[in-house]
Amino acid sequence: MLSIANRLLVRILLALSALYWRVIYSELRARYDVSPGFRFNGKNILLYGDGDIGLGENSYIGDNSTVHASSGFNVKIGVGCHISSNVRIFTESVKPDSDFRVKPVPAKAGDVTIADACWIGANVLINPGISIGENSVVGANSVVTRDIPPDEIWGGVPAKLIRKKRQ
């Protein structure tokens, strides 16, 4: 009998969790420019900041991912993009060569654009001011520190060209 009660409780909790995330994501859709066909593909996906965030049709972002747009900056994700889990996209960050003892710590900032039909692997960090060209791939566990041209595969820390796509 306990097993049946446990299974029922688990189903109820899963349904409540799904409802919770539907409410959270509907609030994000209302606040930012999220296309109706964009999918929040998991839990704990955070969009925040006073900047603009635009998420394209038939694209998705995986669980535990974060997109931040500082005031005056924007993040645009194109049509048909695959953004995996645990991806971080920021429009503002501190300058790593700064003296952190001096306040305020200088920041670098810039728009982030991911063009149509891109694939961003798991655990990728995309720094401020980056553009990723159409039909490009960023491999898992990469740190993107410079623009990526269209139709290329990049990976590593920092991300570097692996090869141009064979089409």
Solvent accessible surface area in square Angstrom, and as a share of the most:
residue,aa,sasa,rsa
1,M,190,0.85
2,L,132,0.66
3,S,65,0.42
4,I,103,0.52
5,A,53,0.41
6,N,76,0.39
7,R,139,0.51
8,L,104,0.52
9,L,99,0.49
10,V,80,0.46
11,R,175,0.64
12,I,82,0.42
13,L,98,0.49
14,L,107,0.53
15,A,62,0.48
16,L,100,0.50
17,S,31,0.20
18,A,46,0.35
19,L,90,0.45
20,Y,119,0.45
21,W,44,0.15
22,R,153,0.56
23,V,73,0.42
24,I,49,0.25
25,Y,18,0.07
26,S,60,0.39
27,E,103,0.46
28,L,21,0.10
29,R,79,0.29
30,A,92,0.72
31,R,141,0.52
32,Y,17,0.07
33,D,99,0.52
34,V,16,0.09
35,S,27,0.17
36,P,127,0.80
37,G,25,0.24
38,F,1,0.01
39,R,122,0.44
40,F,26,0.11
41,N,69,0.35
42,G,32,0.31
43,K,94,0.40
44,N,80,0.41
45,I,4,0.02
46,L,90,0.45
47,L,3,0.02
48,Y,81,0.31
49,G,16,0.15
50,D,115,0.60
51,G,8,0.08
52,D,92,0.47
53,I,2,0.01
54,G,6,0.06
55,L,3,0.02
56,G,10,0.10
57,E,65,0.29
58,N,100,0.51
59,S,0,0.00
60,Y,47,0.18
61,I,1,0.00
62,G,4,0.04
63,D,49,0.25
64,N,65,0.33
65,S,0,0.00
66,T,17,0.10
67,V,0,0.00
68,H,29,0.13
69,A,0,0.00
70,S,11,0.07
71,S,78,0.50
72,G,75,0.72
73,F,63,0.26
74,N,40,0.20
75,V,0,0.00
76,K,79,0.33
77,I,6,0.03
78,G,15,0.14
79,V,74,0.42
80,G,21,0.20
81,C,0,0.00
82,H,80,0.36
83,I,0,0.00
84,S,30,0.20
85,S,39,0.25
86,N,56,0.29
87,V,0,0.00
88,R,77,0.28
89,I,0,0.00
90,F,52,0.21
91,T,0,0.00
92,E,72,0.32
93,S,41,0.26
94,V,73,0.42
95,K,92,0.39
96,P,98,0.62
97,D,146,0.76
98,S,22,0.14
99,D,60,0.31
100,F,104,0.43
101,R,204,0.74
102,V,89,0.51
103,K,144,0.61
104,P,123,0.77
105,V,35,0.20
106,P,64,0.40
107,A,47,0.36
108,K,62,0.26
109,A,47,0.36
110,G,11,0.10
111,D,62,0.32
112,V,0,0.00
113,T,54,0.32
114,I,1,0.01
115,A,30,0.23
116,D,57,0.30
117,A,49,0.38
118,C,0,0.00
119,W,139,0.49
120,I,0,0.00
121,G,6,0.06
122,A,32,0.25
123,N,68,0.35
124,V,2,0.01
125,L,56,0.28
126,I,0,0.00
127,N,17,0.09
128,P,14,0.09
129,G,40,0.38
130,I,6,0.03
131,S,50,0.32
132,I,2,0.01
133,G,12,0.12
134,E,92,0.41
135,N,43,0.22
136,S,0,0.00
137,V,18,0.10
138,V,0,0.00
139,G,23,0.22
140,A,55,0.43
141,N,91,0.47
142,S,0,0.00
143,V,36,0.21
144,V,0,0.00
145,T,69,0.40
146,R,133,0.49
147,D,79,0.41
148,I,4,0.02
149,P,59,0.37
150,P,77,0.48
151,D,52,0.27
152,E,8,0.04
153,I,31,0.15
154,W,15,0.05
155,G,14,0.13
156,G,34,0.33
157,V,109,0.63
158,P,63,0.40
159,A,1,0.01
160,K,114,0.48
161,L,83,0.41
162,I,106,0.54
163,R,87,0.32
164,K,133,0.56
165,K,57,0.24
166,R,191,0.70
167,Q,161,0.72
